[in-house]
Amino acid sequence: MAEVPTPSPSLAMHGQAKYAAGFTHFDYVNPDAPKTGTLKMGVTGTFDSLNPFILRGQPALGLMPGYLSLVYESLMARSWDEPFTLYGLIAESVEVAPDRAWITFNLNPSAHWSDDQPITADDVLFSYQTLRDKGRPNHRSYYKKVALAEKNHRSSH
């Protein structure tokens, strides 16, 4: 019988993740930092869209995935003090096959849209399919390598 992976809140390429399950903040983050003030960032150039996935035009700086993402969130996020490790963001945990042939993302039940509607597996599949079929060339290139993406039938979403 095939080994059933244990859900993990992180995914480390090499060794173990630095942060344990349930950690509240990365070491470089001050959880007591003031929540008020103004941040001004100077940028050269202009933009004509707040959508970083457009094929034509210029998205605003700071929206590109992997950088200062102010509008979009991903299933998992990198920490700045640990290479090659991802931690759940929209995904609460992941299950990975021992040979890394597949991965299951378990959605965080508290993940929601700006209108407080829950993010569902159907939403994730829609985003994946849209980027695979209509996204920027880099998205189409690496998402076409995915053999199958489907909703896990154990999920209620």
N, C-alpha and C positions, 0 to 999 in steps of 0.2 A: 504494500500500500504506500502511496506517495506521502511524503512528509508534509504536514500542514503547517505553514509558517505562522508564527506568533505575530499579532499586530504590534507594530513599533511606532512610536511618535516621531522617529527620525530615520534617515537613510544615510548611512556612511559608506563611502566608496572604499575607504581603507580603515580597518580597525573599528573601534567603538566611537560613538558620538560623544562629544565633550559634555553636553548637557543631558541630564537625566529627565525622564518623563515627569511632566508637571512643573518644569522650571518656569519661573515667572518673568524672567528677563535675561537677556544676554549680559555677560560680565561688563561689557563696555557701555551699557545703558544705565543711566541714572534714573531709577523709578521715581525719585523724589524731585526731579527737575521741575522748575516752574512750568505751569501749563498756560501761561499768558505771554504776550509779547508779539513781536513782528519779525519775520524773517524776510530779508530782501536779498535776492540773488540776481546778480548781473549776468546777462546772457547776450551774446552777439547774435544778431539775426532776428528773424520773425517766425511766425507759425500761422497756419491756416486751418488747423484741426487740433482737437483734443484727443483724437483717436490715434494711438501709436501704431496701429496695424494697417494704416492706409497704404495703398500702392502709389498714389499720386499725391503730391502736396508735401507739406512739411509739418510733422507733428510738433507740438510744444516740447521743449527740452524738459527732462524730468519725468516724462511719462513712459519712456521706453522700458519694457520689462527688463529686470536685472539691474536697473538703476534706481533712482528715487521715484518709485512708483506711487503716484498720488491718486490715481483713479482706478487702477486695476489691481487685483490681487490674484496670486497663483495658488495652486494646490499646496505647494511647499515653498519655503524660503530659505535662502542661504544665510549663514551668520558671517559677520565680517572678521571673526577671529578664528575661523576653522575652515580649512579648505576641503572641498569635495564632500560636504555633508549638508543635507537638507533637513529642515524641520517642518512639521505640519503647520499649515496656515488655514486654508479652507479644508484641507484634509486633516482629520484628527490623527490618523495613523495610516500606515501602509503595511501591506503584506507582500513579501517578495519571495518568489520561488528560489530554492537553494541554488539553482543554476542561473538565476536572474533572467530567465526566459519570459517571465511575466510579473506584473505588479498589480495589486489591487489598492485603490485609494479609498479609504473609509472617511466619508465626509463628517466634518465637525457639525453636530446637531445645532450649534449656536451660530454657524456661518449663515449670513443673511444678506440680502440685497439692501440697497438704501431705503426701500419701502418696507423693510422688515419681513419680507417674504423669505422663506428658507431657500438656500441654494440646494438644488437637487442634482441627482445623478444625470437626469435629462438635461439640465443646464450645462453641466460639464461636458457631456457628449455633444451638445449643440456647439459649444465653443470649440471643441476639438475638431469636429467635422467642418465647421466654417473656416478655421485656420488651415486645415488640411486641403480643402477644396478651393478656397478663395483668398487665402492669406498671402502675406508677403512671400517671395520666393524661398527665403530661408525656412519659414514655417512649413511651406508645402514640401520642401526637400526632406526635412527630418520627420515630419508626421507621416509621410508616405511610407516610411520604413516600419511603421506599426502594422503588424499583420491583422490585428483585431482589437477593437475597442467596443466594449459592451457594458450595459448596466448589469451589475451583480444582482442576481435574483434573491439573494439573502437580504437585500436592503429594502426598507419600506419606501425609500425615495427612488 
